[in-house]
Each structure stands twice: as C-alpha cells, then as structure tokens.
Amino acid sequence: MNEKEQEVQGSYPPWSRIPSVEEMAAEVGIDGAEFLRSLQSGLEAEQLAEKFGVSRKTIQSLYDHFMHYGAGSVMGGD
C-alpha cells in the first residue's frame, strides 16, 4: 500500500448519512410515502411531476436517488 492509500484508508467513518428519498421528497413538499406508491404504480416522470406540482427534473432526481440508494439511508456503523 502506498503512502496516499494509507492516508485515505480509515480516515472516514464506517457509516454514511445520506438522506432517505422520503426526506428529500419532504424538502420539496412531496409526501415521501405517496411518491413511493406512485413509483410502484408505474406513473411516468411527467405524470409524477404534474401530480406533485414539481418539475420533471425534481422527480428525476428523486427517482435516481431511490434507484441508487433505495428507500432509506444508513444511520449507523459496525
């Protein structure tokens, strides 16, 4: 292991605090549970944007976050 790798290894906590999709949805005035139900029902991004009164870009961001991280976030380590 080189010096740079040694410096980086172990310098971060063993957990992350990424906001859940429900927290992110709440920040833009969307009920997170309803957003997830709407995704499950198969609504398209344009339909979701219209339903929740936000931009398609906002919906796409929430969708991408959900697909990458899932519904929740990691709160602790070990």
C-alpha positions as YAML, in Angstrom:
chain: A
units: angstrom
residues:
- id: 1
  name: MET
  ca: [0.00, 0.00, 0.00]
- id: 2
  name: ASN
  ca: [1.43, 3.36, -0.96]
- id: 3
  name: GLU
  ca: [1.52, 6.44, 1.25]
- id: 4
  name: LYS
  ca: [-1.60, 8.01, -0.32]
- id: 5
  name: GLU
  ca: [-3.64, 4.82, 0.18]
- id: 6
  name: GLN
  ca: [-2.53, 4.64, 3.82]
- id: 7
  name: GLU
  ca: [-3.58, 8.25, 4.35]
- id: 8
  name: VAL
  ca: [-7.08, 7.65, 2.95]
- id: 9
  name: GLN
  ca: [-7.74, 4.23, 4.47]
- id: 10
  name: GLY
  ca: [-9.54, 4.53, 7.78]
- id: 11
  name: SER
  ca: [-9.99, 8.28, 7.58]
- id: 12
  name: TYR
  ca: [-13.76, 8.06, 7.12]
- id: 13
  name: PRO
  ca: [-16.42, 6.73, 9.50]
- id: 14
  name: PRO
  ca: [-17.86, 3.27, 8.72]
- id: 15
  name: TRP
  ca: [-21.31, 4.74, 8.05]
- id: 16
  name: SER
  ca: [-22.90, 7.38, 5.93]
- id: 17
  name: ARG
  ca: [-25.76, 9.77, 6.46]
- id: 18
  name: ILE
  ca: [-27.33, 10.07, 3.07]
- id: 19
  name: PRO
  ca: [-30.86, 11.44, 3.28]
- id: 20
  name: SER
  ca: [-33.65, 8.99, 2.51]
- id: 21
  name: VAL
  ca: [-35.80, 9.53, -0.55]
- id: 22
  name: GLU
  ca: [-38.66, 10.39, 1.83]
- id: 23
  name: GLU
  ca: [-36.58, 13.14, 3.48]
- id: 24
  name: MET
  ca: [-35.61, 14.52, 0.09]
- id: 25
  name: ALA
  ca: [-39.21, 14.42, -1.10]
- id: 26
  name: ALA
  ca: [-40.35, 16.26, 2.03]
- id: 27
  name: GLU
  ca: [-37.85, 19.04, 1.30]
- id: 28
  name: VAL
  ca: [-39.73, 19.82, -1.92]
- id: 29
  name: GLY
  ca: [-43.21, 19.40, -0.41]
- id: 30
  name: ILE
  ca: [-43.90, 15.83, -1.56]
- id: 31
  name: ASP
  ca: [-45.20, 13.12, 0.75]
- id: 32
  name: GLY
  ca: [-42.45, 10.51, 0.51]
- id: 33
  name: ALA
  ca: [-44.71, 7.51, 1.04]
- id: 34
  name: GLU
  ca: [-47.07, 8.75, -1.66]
- id: 35
  name: PHE
  ca: [-44.12, 9.28, -4.00]
- id: 36
  name: LEU
  ca: [-43.01, 5.67, -3.48]
- id: 37
  name: ARG
  ca: [-46.56, 4.37, -4.02]
- id: 38
  name: SER
  ca: [-46.77, 6.40, -7.22]
- id: 39
  name: LEU
  ca: [-43.50, 4.92, -8.44]
- id: 40
  name: GLN
  ca: [-44.81, 1.46, -7.66]
- id: 41
  name: SER
  ca: [-47.97, 2.13, -9.65]
- id: 42
  name: GLY
  ca: [-45.84, 2.83, -12.72]
- id: 43
  name: LEU
  ca: [-46.51, 6.52, -13.30]
- id: 44
  name: GLU
  ca: [-44.10, 8.20, -15.71]
- id: 45
  name: ALA
  ca: [-41.92, 11.16, -14.70]
- id: 46
  name: GLU
  ca: [-44.19, 13.70, -16.43]
- id: 47
  name: GLN
  ca: [-47.24, 12.28, -14.65]
- id: 48
  name: LEU
  ca: [-45.43, 12.36, -11.31]
- id: 49
  name: ALA
  ca: [-44.30, 15.94, -11.87]
- id: 50
  name: GLU
  ca: [-47.86, 17.00, -12.64]
- id: 51
  name: LYS
  ca: [-49.30, 15.04, -9.71]
- id: 52
  name: PHE
  ca: [-46.90, 16.56, -7.18]
- id: 53
  name: GLY
  ca: [-46.62, 20.02, -8.73]
- id: 54
  name: VAL
  ca: [-42.85, 19.94, -9.21]
- id: 55
  name: SER
  ca: [-40.54, 19.89, -12.19]
- id: 56
  name: ARG
  ca: [-39.67, 16.76, -14.13]
- id: 57
  name: LYS
  ca: [-36.04, 17.39, -13.11]
- id: 58
  name: THR
  ca: [-37.01, 17.20, -9.42]
- id: 59
  name: ILE
  ca: [-38.87, 13.94, -9.99]
- id: 60
  name: GLN
  ca: [-35.92, 12.54, -11.93]
- id: 61
  name: SER
  ca: [-33.57, 13.45, -9.10]
- id: 62
  name: LEU
  ca: [-35.78, 11.71, -6.53]
- id: 63
  name: TYR
  ca: [-36.15, 8.68, -8.80]
- id: 64
  name: ASP
  ca: [-32.39, 8.44, -9.40]
- id: 65
  name: HIS
  ca: [-31.72, 8.71, -5.67]
- id: 66
  name: PHE
  ca: [-34.25, 5.95, -4.96]
- id: 67
  name: MET
  ca: [-32.78, 3.66, -7.62]
- id: 68
  name: HIS
  ca: [-29.25, 4.20, -6.31]
- id: 69
  name: TYR
  ca: [-29.79, 4.19, -2.52]
- id: 70
  name: GLY
  ca: [-33.21, 2.63, -2.00]
- id: 71
  name: ALA
  ca: [-35.90, 4.00, 0.26]
- id: 72
  name: GLY
  ca: [-33.87, 4.52, 3.44]
- id: 73
  name: SER
  ca: [-30.44, 5.61, 4.50]
- id: 74
  name: VAL
  ca: [-27.76, 4.10, 6.69]
- id: 75
  name: MET
  ca: [-27.84, 5.61, 10.16]
- id: 76
  name: GLY
  ca: [-25.02, 3.81, 11.98]
- id: 77
  name: GLY
  ca: [-21.96, 1.66, 11.63]
- id: 78
  name: ASP
  ca: [-20.44, -1.55, 12.95]
...
